[in-house]
Amino acid sequence: MIDARRIKMTTAPATEPVTTTEAKLHCRVDHTTEDDIFTRLIEVARIQCENISGRAFITRTYTAMLDRWPGNCFELPYAPLAGITSIKYYDDAGSAAATVSSANYYVDTNSEPGRVALISGADWPSTTLREINGVEIIYTAGYGVAAAVPDQYKQAMLLLIGHLYENRESVAVQQGIGMVQVPMAVEWLLQTDRIFN
């Protein structure tokens, strides 16, 4: 599988799987004064739940940049794969990107994670690629619209939203114990896109 650290989301999801109304109902809130807080919590919960599950809930576009061709068959992170927009490559002379014909590869959107495979008899171009980011794969992933996102993922988001709404600080003071770190607080949220050196 292509390393997810080499992939960037290039088009964000147009909506969230859970609405503000649904989140507030889950948290038993019936006023509008904290709607901005719920908007943030919904996005944070979606990002965290997507990272834990390895999925894209609402359809969006990703761009993967690779230093070399990935092999005859490879998987793409963030299921479900909806389709490949293009596979392009850059030569070491700095020429404009050239596009690999979609007739040369097969896209498997049934598997999770989705796969791309060269068809029988086809090869990746033999052009000498530039040293870094010589191959660009643009693809879409996600279930589509909010109504198509499976309920278990929406429920997971609601549980996390409820936890974050009720626990607004990274530590809590417990009588007789002192300060206790709240589970799923600052460090947990920052693990989402941690860069390992």
N, CA and C atoms as an extended XYZ file, in Angstrom:
591
Properties=species:S:1:pos:R:3:atomname:S:1:resname:S:1:resid:I:1 pbc="F F F"
N         0.845       -1.189        0.000 N   MET     1
C         0.000        0.000        0.000 CA  MET     1
C         0.886        1.246        0.000 C   MET     1
N         0.425        2.253       -0.684 N   ILE     2
C         1.140        3.517       -0.706 CA  ILE     2
C         1.089        4.145        0.682 C   ILE     2
N         2.214        4.658        1.131 N   ASP     3
C         2.322        5.293        2.441 CA  ASP     3
C         1.397        6.511        2.497 C   ASP     3
N         0.485        6.529        3.460 N   ALA     4
C        -0.487        7.619        3.587 CA  ALA     4
C         0.180        8.964        3.823 C   ALA     4
N         1.423        8.958        4.306 N   ARG     5
C         2.135       10.224        4.522 CA  ARG     5
C         2.540       10.877        3.209 C   ARG     5
N         2.462       10.144        2.100 N   ARG     6
C         2.791       10.687        0.782 CA  ARG     6
C         1.542       11.180        0.058 C   ARG     6
N         0.439       11.225        0.758 N   ILE     7
C        -0.841       11.571        0.148 CA  ILE     7
C        -1.414       12.809        0.815 C   ILE     7
N        -1.953       13.715       -0.010 N   LYS     8
C        -2.610       14.911        0.503 CA  LYS     8
C        -4.036       14.954       -0.002 C   LYS     8
N        -4.935       15.419        0.849 N   MET     9
C        -6.296       15.653        0.414 CA  MET     9
C        -6.293       16.952       -0.382 C   MET     9
N        -6.741       16.889       -1.638 N   THR    10
C        -6.704       18.078       -2.489 CA  THR    10
C        -8.077       18.707       -2.679 C   THR    10
N        -9.119       17.964       -2.412 N   THR    11
C       -10.470       18.521       -2.402 CA  THR    11
C       -11.163       17.988       -1.158 C   THR    11
N       -11.535       18.881       -0.265 N   ALA    12
C       -12.144       18.486        1.015 CA  ALA    12
C       -13.571       17.992        0.798 C   ALA    12
N       -14.099       17.215        1.741 N   PRO    13
C       -15.504       16.806        1.641 CA  PRO    13
C       -16.422       18.018        1.669 C   PRO    13
N       -17.483       17.969        0.871 N   ALA    14
C       -18.396       19.112        0.755 CA  ALA    14
C       -19.288       19.275        1.979 C   ALA    14
N       -19.542       18.187        2.692 N   THR    15
C       -20.398       18.220        3.886 CA  THR    15
C       -19.786       17.318        4.952 C   THR    15
N       -20.441       17.256        6.083 N   GLU    16
C       -20.042       16.336        7.148 CA  GLU    16
C       -21.065       15.204        7.243 C   GLU    16
N       -20.653       14.024        7.695 N   PRO    17
C       -21.586       12.901        7.816 CA  PRO    17
C       -22.664       13.123        8.878 C   PRO    17
N       -22.351       13.954        9.872 N   VAL    18
C       -23.267       14.234       10.983 CA  VAL    18
C       -23.588       15.726       10.958 C   VAL    18
N       -24.854       16.063       11.115 N   THR    19
C       -25.252       17.471       11.132 CA  THR    19
C       -25.139       18.050       12.533 C   THR    19
N       -25.144       19.364       12.604 N   THR    20
C       -25.146       20.037       13.908 CA  THR    20
C       -26.365       19.635       14.705 C   THR    20
N       -27.502       19.529       14.048 N   THR    21
C       -28.741       19.126       14.726 CA  THR    21
C       -28.604       17.741       15.346 C   THR    21
N       -28.024       16.795       14.590 N   GLU    22
C       -27.837       15.434       15.112 CA  GLU    22
C       -26.871       15.421       16.292 C   GLU    22
N       -25.779       16.190       16.183 N   ALA    23
C       -24.795       16.239       17.271 CA  ALA    23
C       -25.405       16.845       18.531 C   ALA    23
N       -26.171       17.915       18.373 N   LYS    24
C       -26.800       18.562       19.533 CA  LYS    24
C       -27.847       17.651       20.161 C   LYS    24
N       -28.593       16.929       19.356 N   LEU    25
C       -29.588       15.991       19.882 CA  LEU    25
C       -28.888       14.902       20.694 C   LEU    25
N       -27.778       14.399       20.183 N   HIS    26
C       -27.018       13.379       20.897 CA  HIS    26
C       -26.525       13.896       22.251 C   HIS    26
N       -26.114       15.160       22.280 N   CYS    27
C       -25.585       15.762       23.507 CA  CYS    27
C       -26.671       16.403       24.370 C   CYS    27
N       -27.922       16.279       23.940 N   ARG    28
C       -29.080       16.836       24.654 CA  ARG    28
C       -28.955       18.349       24.845 C   ARG    28
N       -28.585       19.035       23.765 N   VAL    29
C       -28.459       20.492       23.769 CA  VAL    29
C       -29.559       21.060       22.887 C   VAL    29
N       -30.312       22.026       23.429 N   ASP    30
C       -31.437       22.572       22.649 CA  ASP    30
C       -31.344       24.074       22.417 C   ASP    30
N       -30.138       24.644       22.555 N   HIS    31
C       -29.948       26.067       22.282 CA  HIS    31
C       -28.957       26.215       21.131 C   HIS    31
N       -28.810       27.425       20.636 N   THR    32
C       -27.932       27.660       19.471 CA  THR    32
C       -26.631       28.382       19.841 C   THR    32
N       -26.453       28.704       21.094 N   THR    33
C       -25.288       29.520       21.478 CA  THR    33
C       -23.960       28.795       21.290 C   THR    33
N       -23.974       27.478       21.227 N   GLU    34
C       -22.730       26.717       21.065 CA  GLU    34
C       -22.633       26.030       19.705 C   GLU    34
N       -23.374       26.508       18.744 N   ASP    35
C       -23.348       25.882       17.418 CA  ASP    35
C       -21.955       25.893       16.800 C   ASP    35
N       -21.188       26.961       17.021 N   ASP    36
C       -19.830       27.014       16.489 CA  ASP    36
C       -18.947       25.930       17.099 C   ASP    36
N       -19.148       25.661       18.371 N   ILE    37
C       -18.397       24.587       19.032 CA  ILE    37
C       -18.749       23.251       18.397 C   ILE    37
N       -20.027       23.022       18.157 N   PHE    38
C       -20.440       21.759       17.541 CA  PHE    38
C       -19.884       21.619       16.122 C   PHE    38
N       -19.818       22.702       15.381 N   THR    39
C       -19.246       22.657       14.032 CA  THR    39
C       -17.809       22.162       14.082 C   THR    39
N       -17.017       22.699       15.025 N   ARG    40
C       -15.625       22.268       15.178 CA  ARG    40
C       -15.541       20.812       15.653 C   ARG    40
N       -16.367       20.454       16.622 N   LEU    41
C       -16.323       19.096       17.156 CA  LEU    41
C       -16.685       18.063       16.094 C   LEU    41
N       -17.621       18.390       15.228 N   ILE    42
C       -18.014       17.468       14.159 CA  ILE    42
C       -16.836       17.211       13.230 C   ILE    42
N       -16.138       18.266       12.834 N   GLU    43
C       -14.992       18.089       11.932 CA  GLU    43
C       -13.881       17.296       12.610 C   GLU    43
N       -13.577       17.634       13.862 N   VAL    44
C       -12.532       16.922       14.605 CA  VAL    44
C       -12.899       15.449       14.745 C   VAL    44
N       -14.147       15.168       15.069 N   ALA    45
C       -14.585       13.779       15.243 CA  ALA    45
C       -14.497       13.017       13.927 C   ALA    45
N       -14.885       13.658       12.825 N   ARG    46
C       -14.799       12.979       11.515 CA  ARG    46
C       -13.354       12.637       11.184 C   ARG    46
N       -12.468       13.609       11.338 N   ILE    47
C       -11.059       13.374       11.003 CA  ILE    47
C       -10.491       12.239       11.845 C   ILE    47
N       -10.774       12.255       13.146 N   GLN    48
C       -10.243       11.213       14.022 CA  GLN    48
C       -10.837        9.850       13.690 C   GLN    48
N       -12.140        9.794       13.458 N   CYS    49
C       -12.784        8.515       13.128 CA  CYS    49
C       -12.312        7.984       11.779 C   CYS    49
N       -12.082        8.874       10.815 N   GLU    50
C       -11.551        8.434        9.526 CA  GLU    50
C       -10.143        7.878        9.682 C   GLU    50
N        -9.322        8.527       10.490 N   ASN    51
C        -7.957        8.042       10.691 CA  ASN    51
C        -7.927        6.697       11.394 C   ASN    51
N        -8.781        6.520       12.377 N   ILE    52
C        -8.825        5.247       13.101 CA  ILE    52
C        -9.330        4.126       12.199 C   ILE    52
N       -10.356        4.420       11.393 N   SER    53
C       -10.958        3.389       10.542 CA  SER    53
C       -10.234        3.221        9.211 C   SER    53
N        -9.381        4.177        8.846 N   GLY    54
C        -8.688        4.106        7.560 CA  GLY    54
C        -9.604        4.372        6.383 C   GLY    54
N       -10.649        5.163        6.615 N   ARG    55
C       -11.656        5.403        5.585 CA  ARG    55
C       -11.854        6.881        5.307 C   ARG    55
N       -12.468        7.147        4.172 N   ALA    56
C       -12.958        8.483        3.830 CA  ALA    56
C       -14.477        8.382        3.852 C   ALA    56
N       -15.124        9.161        4.698 N   PHE    57
C       -16.579        9.048        4.810 CA  PHE    57
C       -17.285        9.742        3.654 C   PHE    57
N       -17.123       11.045        3.524 N   ILE    58
C       -17.713       11.799        2.422 CA  ILE    58
C       -16.675       11.873        1.304 C   ILE    58
N       -17.099       11.720        0.059 N   THR    59
C       -16.178       11.687       -1.071 CA  THR    59
C       -15.338       12.954       -1.158 C   THR    59
N       -14.039       12.743       -1.409 N   ARG    60
C       -13.088       13.826       -1.605 CA  ARG    60
C       -11.988       13.343       -2.530 C   ARG    60
N       -11.105       14.260       -2.943 N   THR    61
C       -10.010       13.929       -3.854 CA  THR    61
C        -8.689       13.911       -3.104 C   THR    61
N        -7.867       12.919       -3.421 N   TYR    62
C        -6.517       12.799       -2.864 CA  TYR    62
C        -5.496       12.845       -3.991 C   TYR    62
N        -4.309       13.339       -3.665 N   THR    63
C        -3.178       13.288       -4.586 CA  THR    63
C        -2.026       12.580       -3.894 C   THR    63
N        -1.571       11.488       -4.512 N   ALA    64
C        -0.424       10.737       -4.003 CA  ALA    64
C         0.776       11.069       -4.879 C   ALA    64
N         1.897       11.422       -4.261 N   MET    65
C         3.136       11.702       -4.985 CA  MET    65
C         4.159       10.641       -4.606 C   MET    65
N         4.679        9.932       -5.625 N   LEU    66
C         5.619        8.840       -5.399 CA  LEU    66
C         6.928        9.125       -6.111 C   LEU    66
N         8.006        8.582       -5.579 N   ASP    67
C         9.321        8.774       -6.191 CA  ASP    67
C         9.569        7.801       -7.341 C   ASP    67
N         8.831        6.684       -7.342 N   ARG    68
C         9.017        5.666       -8.389 CA  ARG    68
C         7.680        4.964       -8.630 C   ARG    68
N         7.625        4.197       -9.699 N   TRP    69
C         6.394        3.465       -9.999 CA  TRP    69
C         6.097        2.475       -8.883 C   TRP    69
N         4.841        2.313       -8.501 N   PRO    70
C         4.504        1.532       -7.310 CA  PRO    70
C         4.484        0.015       -7.477 C   PRO    70
N         4.689       -0.519       -8.632 N   GLY    71
C         4.602       -1.956       -8.831 CA  GLY    71
C         3.405       -2.280       -9.721 C   GLY    71
N         3.259       -3.542      -10.071 N   ASN    72
C         2.198       -3.927      -11.005 CA  ASN    72
C         0.808       -3.877      -10.395 C   ASN    72
N         0.728       -4.010       -9.091 N   CYS    73
C        -0.563       -3.926       -8.394 CA  CYS    73
C        -0.316       -3.259       -7.046 C   CYS    73
N        -1.125       -2.245       -6.718 N   PHE    74
C        -0.926       -1.543       -5.455 CA  PHE    74
C        -2.272       -1.094       -4.898 C   PHE    74
N        -2.283       -0.886       -3.585 N   GLU    75
C        -3.480       -0.429       -2.884 CA  GLU    75
C        -3.375        1.059       -2.593 C   GLU    75
N        -4.530        1.700       -2.536 N   LEU    76
C        -4.591        3.125       -2.199 CA  LEU    76
C        -5.280        3.306       -0.855 C   LEU    76
N        -4.696        4.091        0.045 N   PRO    77
C        -5.319        4.328        1.350 CA  PRO    77
C        -6.647        5.058        1.232 C   PRO    77
N        -7.422        4.959        2.273 N   TYR    78
C        -8.701        5.645        2.460 CA  TYR    78
C        -9.812        5.003        1.632 C   TYR    78
N       -10.299        3.883        2.126 N   ALA    79
C       -11.425        3.199        1.488 CA  ALA    79
C       -12.720        3.954        1.779 C   ALA    79
N       -13.729        3.789        0.950 N   PRO    80
C       -13.724        3.043       -0.299 CA  PRO    80
C       -13.205        3.887       -1.459 C   PRO    80
N       -12.446        3.241       -2.341 N   LEU    81
C       -11.945        3.913       -3.537 CA  LEU    81
C       -13.121        4.128       -4.484 C   LEU    81
N       -13.305        5.369       -4.941 N   ALA    82
C       -14.389        5.673       -5.882 CA  ALA    82
C       -13.894        5.653       -7.322 C   ALA    82
N       -12.642        6.037       -7.550 N   GLY    83
C       -12.099        6.012       -8.899 CA  GLY    83
C       -10.773        6.726       -9.002 C   GLY    83
N       -10.097        6.513      -10.123 N   ILE    84
C        -8.829        7.181      -10.424 CA  ILE    84
C        -9.117        8.316      -11.395 C   ILE    84
N        -8.682        9.502      -11.061 N   THR    85
C        -8.824       10.646      -11.964 CA  THR    85
C        -7.711       10.630      -12.996 C   THR    85
N        -6.477       10.435      -12.540 N   SER    86
C        -5.346       10.368      -13.468 CA  SER    86
C        -4.126        9.797      -12.779 C   SER    86
N        -3.245        9.205      -13.595 N   ILE    87
C        -1.905        8.820      -13.165 CA  ILE    87
C        -0.960        9.533      -14.117 C   ILE    87
N        -0.137       10.422      -13.566 N   LYS    88
C         0.791       11.224      -14.378 CA  LYS    88
C         2.211       10.985      -13.901 C   LYS    88
N         3.160       11.348      -14.771 N   TYR    89
C         4.560       11.211      -14.392 CA  TYR    89
C         5.368       12.367      -14.954 C   TYR    89
N         6.482       12.656      -14.256 N   TYR    90
C         7.376       13.763      -14.594 CA  TYR    90
C         8.759       13.191      -14.881 C   TYR    90
N         9.339       13.569      -16.026 N   ASP    91
C        10.668       13.055      -16.335 CA  ASP    91
C        11.756       13.892      -15.667 C   ASP    91
N        12.988       13.387      -15.719 N   ASP    92
C        14.085       14.063      -15.018 CA  ASP    92
C        14.547       15.339      -15.711 C   ASP    92
N        13.975       15.645      -16.893 N   ALA    93
C        14.317       16.887      -17.584 CA  ALA    93
C        13.412       18.031      -17.157 C   ALA    93
N        12.440       17.726      -16.312 N   GLY    94
C        11.533       18.759      -15.826 CA  GLY    94
C        10.404       19.078      -16.782 C   GLY    94
N        10.153       18.175      -17.719 N   SER    95
C         9.059       18.388      -18.667 CA  SER    95
C         7.716       18.365      -17.953 C   SER    95
N         6.702       18.890      -18.646 N   ALA    96
C         5.343       18.866      -18.085 CA  ALA    96
C         4.900       17.423      -17.884 C   ALA    96
N         3.953       17.245      -16.999 N   ALA    97
C         3.478       15.902      -16.683 CA  ALA    97
C         2.869       15.234      -17.904 C   ALA    97
N         3.149       13.945      -18.064 N   ALA    98
C         2.514       13.126      -19.092 CA  ALA    98
C         1.540       12.187      -18.397 C   ALA    98
N         0.459       11.850      -19.047 N   THR    99
C        -0.586       11.023      -18.445 CA  THR    99
C        -0.502        9.586      -18.944 C   THR    99
N        -0.600        8.640      -18.018 N   VAL   100
C        -0.657        7.226      -18.369 CA  VAL   100
C        -2.079        6.932      -18.843 C   VAL   100
N        -2.207        6.266      -19.962 N   SER   101
C        -3.534        5.932      -20.490 CA  SER   101
C        -4.275        5.020      -19.520 C   SER   101
N        -5.533        5.324      -19.268 N   SER   102
C        -6.333        4.489      -18.366 CA  SER   102
C        -6.588        3.113      -18.959 C   SER   102
N        -6.305        2.938      -20.257 N   ALA   103
C        -6.441        1.617      -20.880 CA  ALA   103
C        -5.339        0.669      -20.423 C   ALA   103
N        -4.302        1.203      -19.772 N   ASN   104
C        -3.176        0.376      -19.328 CA  ASN   104
C        -3.338       -0.191      -17.922 C   ASN   104
N        -4.351        0.249      -17.189 N   TYR   105
C        -4.513       -0.252      -15.827 CA  TYR   105
C        -5.989       -0.479      -15.496 C   TYR   105
N        -6.183       -1.336      -14.526 N   TYR   106
C        -7.513       -1.680      -14.054 CA  TYR   106
C        -7.681       -1.110      -12.646 C   TYR   106
N        -8.863       -0.548      -12.369 N   VAL   107
C        -9.152        0.025      -11.053 CA  VAL   107
C       -10.160       -0.876      -10.345 C   VAL   107
N        -9.765       -1.386       -9.192 N   ASP   108
C       -10.618       -2.273       -8.391 CA  ASP   108
C       -11.252       -1.469       -7.259 C   ASP   108
N       -12.511       -1.081       -7.447 N   THR   109
C       -13.230       -0.340       -6.405 CA  THR   109
C       -14.026       -1.267       -5.495 C   THR   109
N       -13.985       -2.578       -5.759 N   ASN   110
C       -14.715       -3.528       -4.908 CA  ASN   110
C       -13.925       -3.899       -3.657 C   ASN   110
N       -12.606       -3.935       -3.767 N   SER   111
C       -11.762       -4.295       -2.627 CA  SER   111
C       -11.611       -3.110       -1.691 C   SER   111
N       -11.350       -3.410       -0.443 N   GLU   112
C       -11.059       -2.372        0.541 CA  GLU   112
C        -9.779       -2.752        1.266 C   GLU   112
N        -8.702       -1.987        1.088 N   PRO   113
C        -8.635       -0.770        0.281 CA  PRO   113
C        -8.679       -1.076       -1.209 C   PRO   113
N        -9.025       -0.048       -1.991 N   GLY   114
C        -9.098       -0.199       -3.436 CA  GLY   114
C        -7.717       -0.439       -4.027 C   GLY   114
N        -7.711       -1.064       -5.221 N   ARG   115
C        -6.444       -1.415       -5.849 CA  ARG   115
C        -6.386       -0.904       -7.289 C   ARG   115
N        -5.158       -0.755       -7.754 N   VAL   116
C        -4.885       -0.429       -9.156 CA  VAL   116
C        -3.893       -1.469       -9.640 C   VAL   116
N        -4.154       -2.032      -10.829 N   ALA   117
C        -3.257       -3.047      -11.377 CA  ALA   117
C        -3.056       -2.811      -12.863 C   ALA   117
N        -1.819       -2.993      -13.309 N   LEU   118
C        -1.548       -2.947      -14.743 CA  LEU   118
C        -2.276       -4.102      -15.413 C   LEU   118
N        -2.833       -3.849      -16.602 N   ILE   119
C        -3.473       -4.946      -17.326 CA  ILE   119
C        -2.388       -5.854      -17.892 C   ILE   119
N        -2.758       -7.055      -18.254 N   SER   120
C        -1.804       -8.026      -18.774 CA  SER   120
C        -1.088       -7.465      -20.005 C   SER   120
N         0.233       -7.536      -19.988 N   GLY   121
C         1.036       -7.063      -21.112 CA  GLY   121
C         1.410       -5.595      -21.058 C   GLY   121
N         0.837       -4.835      -20.123 N   ALA   122
C         1.141       -3.400      -20.022 CA  ALA   122
C         2.288       -3.177      -19.031 C   ALA   122
N         2.994       -2.089      -19.211 N   ASP   123
C         4.069       -1.691      -18.307 CA  ASP   123
C         3.935       -0.206      -18.014 C   ASP   123
N         4.500        0.215      -16.895 N   TRP   124
C         4.595        1.644      -16.631 CA  TRP   124
C         5.590        2.238      -17.623 C   TRP   124
N         5.472        3.509      -17.957 N   PRO   125
C         6.422        4.128      -18.897 CA  PRO   125
C         7.868        3.954      -18.414 C   PRO   125
N         8.776        3.768      -19.373 N   SER   126
C        10.184        3.525      -19.039 CA  SER   126
C        10.975        4.819      -18.881 C   SER   126
N        10.323        5.953      -18.995 N   THR   127
C        10.967        7.256      -18.849 CA  THR   127
C        11.686        7.343      -17.502 C   THR   127
N        12.869        7.949      -17.489 N   THR   128
C        13.575        8.192      -16.232 CA  THR   128
C        12.843        9.298      -15.484 C   THR   128
N        12.352        8.970      -14.313 N   LEU   129
C        11.573        9.926      -13.517 CA  LEU   129
C        12.485       10.908      -12.803 C   LEU   129
N        11.946       12.080      -12.482 N   ARG   130
C        12.722       13.013      -11.663 CA  ARG   130
C        12.988       12.371      -10.308 C   ARG   130
N        13.954       12.892       -9.590 N   GLU   131
C        14.435       12.255       -8.358 CA  GLU   131
C        13.354       12.053       -7.303 C   GLU   131
N        12.518       13.054       -7.093 N   ILE   132
C        11.446       12.920       -6.108 CA  ILE   132
C        10.122       13.329       -6.743 C   ILE   132
N         9.054       12.720       -6.255 N   ASN   133
C         7.699       13.030       -6.717 CA  ASN   133
C         7.559       12.921       -8.236 C   ASN   133
N         8.092       11.839       -8.784 N   GLY   134
C         8.013       11.618      -10.226 CA  GLY   134
C         6.681       11.076      -10.698 C   GLY   134
N         5.906       10.500       -9.790 N   VAL   135
C         4.611        9.919      -10.151 CA  VAL   135
C         3.522       10.589       -9.323 C   VAL   135
N         2.451       10.978      -10.000 N   GLU   136
C         1.314       11.638       -9.345 CA  GLU   136
C         0.043       10.842       -9.626 C   GLU   136
N        -0.602       10.397       -8.565 N   ILE   137
C        -1.859        9.653       -8.704 CA  ILE   137
C        -2.951       10.483       -8.050 C   ILE   137
N        -3.944       10.863       -8.827 N   ILE   138
C        -5.080       11.622       -8.297 CA  ILE   138
C        -6.281       10.684       -8.288 C   ILE   138
N        -6.904       10.568       -7.112 N   TYR   139
C        -8.042        9.649       -7.006 CA  TYR   139
C        -9.096       10.184       -6.051 C   TYR   139
N       -10.285        9.615       -6.161 N   THR   140
C       -11.376        9.983       -5.260 CA  THR   140
C       -11.715        8.789       -4.376 C   THR   140
N       -12.102        9.103       -3.150 N   ALA   141
C       -12.474        8.064       -2.194 CA  ALA   141
C       -13.608        8.582       -1.324 C   ALA   141
N       -14.415        7.672       -0.839 N   GLY   142
C       -15.511        8.038        0.049 CA  GLY   142
C       -16.805        7.337       -0.345 C   GLY   142
N       -17.771        7.390        0.552 N   TYR   143
C       -19.056        6.741        0.320 CA  TYR   143
C       -19.996        7.575       -0.542 C   TYR   143
N       -19.672        8.841       -0.743 N   GLY   144
C       -20.554        9.735       -1.494 CA  GLY   144
C       -21.063       10.818       -0.562 C   GLY   144
N       -22.365       10.896       -0.416 N   VAL   145
C       -23.001       11.907        0.435 CA  VAL   145
C       -23.209       11.358        1.837 C   VAL   145
N       -23.622       12.239        2.748 N   ALA   146
C       -23.780       11.865        4.158 CA  ALA   146
C       -24.725       10.686        4.351 C   ALA   146
N       -25.809       10.638        3.573 N   ALA   147
C       -26.795        9.563        3.732 CA  ALA   147
C       -26.206        8.188        3.417 C   ALA   147
N       -25.133        8.137        2.638 N   ALA   148
C       -24.525        6.862        2.258 CA  ALA   148
C       -23.477        6.368        3.255 C   ALA   148
N       -23.069        7.210        4.199 N   VAL   149
C       -22.064        6.812        5.184 CA  VAL   149
C       -22.700        5.810        6.149 C   VAL   149
N       -22.087        4.637        6.338 N   PRO   150
C       -22.658        3.634        7.245 CA  PRO   150
C       -22.889        4.185        8.652 C   PRO   150
N       -23.977        3.730        9.262 N   ASP   151
C       -24.392        4.243       10.567 CA  ASP   151
C       -23.352        4.048       11.664 C   ASP   151
N       -22.564        2.966       11.597 N   GLN   152
C       -21.596        2.742       12.682 CA  GLN   152
C       -20.555        3.851       12.730 C   GLN   152
N       -20.221        4.437       11.585 N   TYR   153
C       -19.239        5.523       11.572 CA  TYR   153
C       -19.861        6.816       12.089 C   TYR   153
N       -21.109        7.043       11.749 N   LYS   154
C       -21.800        8.223       12.280 CA  LYS   154
C       -21.951        8.110       13.794 C   LYS   154
N       -22.278        6.904       14.266 N   GLN   155
C       -22.430        6.712       15.709 CA  GLN   155
C       -21.103        6.898       16.426 C   GLN   155
N       -20.022        6.410       15.834 N   ALA   156
C       -18.699        6.615       16.429 CA  ALA   156
C       -18.395        8.108       16.533 C   ALA   156
N       -18.743        8.854       15.495 N   MET   157
C       -18.539       10.301       15.543 CA  MET   157
C       -19.352       10.928       16.663 C   MET   157
N       -20.604       10.524       16.806 N   LEU   158
C       -21.464       11.089       17.851 CA  LEU   158
C       -20.909       10.793       19.239 C   LEU   158
N       -20.398        9.573       19.442 N   LEU   159
C       -19.816        9.233       20.742 CA  LEU   159
C       -18.605       10.117       21.044 C   LEU   159
N       -17.771       10.333       20.034 N   LEU   160
C       -16.596       11.179       20.231 CA  LEU   160
C       -17.003       12.637       20.432 C   LEU   160
N       -17.973       13.115       19.689 N   ILE   161
C       -18.464       14.487       19.869 CA  ILE   161
C       -18.984       14.677       21.288 C   ILE   161
N       -19.762       13.706       21.775 N   GLY   162
C       -20.287       13.782       23.145 CA  GLY   162
C       -19.172       13.830       24.170 C   GLY   162
N       -18.146       13.003       23.963 N   HIS   163
C       -17.015       12.991       24.895 CA  HIS   163
C       -16.293       14.341       24.894 C   HIS   163
N       -16.018       14.866       23.706 N   LEU   164
C       -15.287       16.134       23.616 CA  LEU   164
C       -16.122       17.307       24.111 C   LEU   164
N       -17.434       17.229       23.924 N   TYR   165
C       -18.313       18.304       24.402 CA  TYR   165
C       -18.345       18.336       25.931 C   TYR   165
N       -18.412       17.162       26.541 N   GLU   166
C       -18.500       17.077       28.009 CA  GLU   166
C       -17.154       17.314       28.686 C   GLU   166
N       -16.069       17.041       28.003 N   ASN   167
C       -14.724       17.167       28.576 CA  ASN   167
C       -13.954       18.208       27.774 C   ASN   167
N       -14.095       19.455       28.159 N   ARG   168
C       -13.548       20.553       27.357 CA  ARG   168
C       -12.121       20.930       27.713 C   ARG   168
N       -11.552       20.285       28.674 N   GLU   169
C       -10.170       20.557       29.053 CA  GLU   169
C        -9.371       19.267       28.920 C   GLU   169
N        -8.048       19.397       28.868 N   SER   170
C        -7.217       18.200       28.720 CA  SER   170
C        -7.006       17.468       30.042 C   SER   170
N        -7.306       18.142       31.160 N   VAL   171
C        -7.210       17.495       32.466 CA  VAL   171
C        -8.458       17.808       33.277 C   VAL   171
N        -8.748       16.919       34.200 N   ALA   172
C        -9.868       17.132       35.112 CA  ALA   172
C        -9.351       17.021       36.539 C   ALA   172
N        -9.944       17.788       37.441 N   VAL   173
C        -9.559       17.732       38.852 CA  VAL   173
C       -10.517       16.795       39.562 C   VAL   173
N        -9.963       15.718       40.126 N   GLN   174
C       -10.785       14.759       40.863 CA  GLN   174
C       -10.447       14.867       42.338 C   GLN   174
N       -11.490       14.986       43.139 N   GLN   175
C       -11.308       15.184       44.571 CA  GLN   175
C       -10.543       14.003       45.164 C   GLN   175
N        -9.518       14.336       45.947 N   GLY   176
C        -8.713       13.322       46.604 CA  GLY   176
C        -7.619       12.745       45.720 C   GLY   176
N        -7.674       12.999       44.420 N   ILE   177
C        -6.673       12.460       43.494 CA  ILE   177
C        -5.816       13.569       42.907 C   ILE   177
N        -6.445       14.664       42.583 N   GLY   178
C        -5.738       15.763       41.932 CA  GLY   178
C        -6.089       15.826       40.454 C   GLY   178
N        -5.127       16.255       39.657 N   MET   179
C        -5.382       16.414       38.232 CA  MET   179
C        -5.182       15.093       37.504 C   MET   179
N        -6.144       14.764       36.657 N   VAL   180
C        -6.111       13.517       35.886 CA  VAL   180
C        -6.292       13.867       34.412 C   VAL   180
N        -5.454       13.271       33.568 N   GLN   181
C        -5.584       13.536       32.137 CA  GLN   181
C        -6.857       12.898       31.599 C   GLN   181
N        -7.596       13.667       30.817 N   VAL   182
C        -8.842       13.178       30.219 CA  VAL   182
C        -8.493       12.301       29.017 C   VAL   182
N        -9.055       11.084       28.933 N   PRO   183
C        -8.801       10.241       27.761 CA  PRO   183
C        -9.243       10.956       26.484 C   PRO   183
N        -8.564       10.674       25.403 N   MET   184
C        -8.888       11.241       24.088 CA  MET   184
C        -8.832       12.760       24.114 C   MET   184
N        -7.806       13.304       24.759 N   ALA   185
C        -7.667       14.759       24.819 CA  ALA   185
C        -6.559       15.214       23.881 C   ALA   185
N        -5.712       16.132       24.323 N   VAL   186
C        -4.767       16.807       23.441 CA  VAL   186
C        -3.845       15.841       22.696 C   VAL   186
N        -3.117       14.997       23.425 N   GLU   187
C        -2.153       14.112       22.767 CA  GLU   187
C        -2.844       13.177       21.781 C   GLU   187
N        -3.985       12.669       22.157 N   TRP   188
C        -4.730       11.741       21.301 CA  TRP   188
C        -5.134       12.432       20.002 C   TRP   188
N        -5.620       13.665       20.096 N   LEU   189
C        -6.020       14.398       18.900 CA  LEU   189
C        -4.822       14.736       18.022 C   LEU   189
N        -3.690       15.021       18.625 N   LEU   190
C        -2.509       15.385       17.848 CA  LEU   190
C        -1.854       14.184       17.182 C   LEU   190
N        -2.210       12.968       17.580 N   GLN   191
C        -1.696       11.773       16.916 CA  GLN   191
C        -2.268       11.630       15.507 C   GLN   191
N        -3.312       12.378       15.198 N   THR   192
C        -4.003       12.279       13.915 CA  THR   192
C        -3.056       12.395       12.743 C   THR   192
N        -2.198       13.381       12.739 N   ASP   193
C        -1.294       13.563       11.609 CA  ASP   193
C         0.138       13.813       12.079 C   ASP   193
N         0.519       13.071       13.097 N   ARG   194
C         1.863       13.209       13.659 CA  ARG   194
C         2.908       12.843       12.619 C   ARG   194
N         3.959       13.615       12.566 N   ILE   195
C         5.077       13.322       11.684 CA  ILE   195
C         6.151       12.637       12.495 C   ILE   195
N         6.481       11.398       12.109 N   PHE   196
C         7.506       10.639       12.828 CA  PHE   196
C         8.860       10.893       12.178 C   PHE   196
N         9.867       11.199       13.006 N   ASN   197
C        11.219       11.438       12.481 CA  ASN   197
C        12.112       10.265       12.820 C   ASN   197
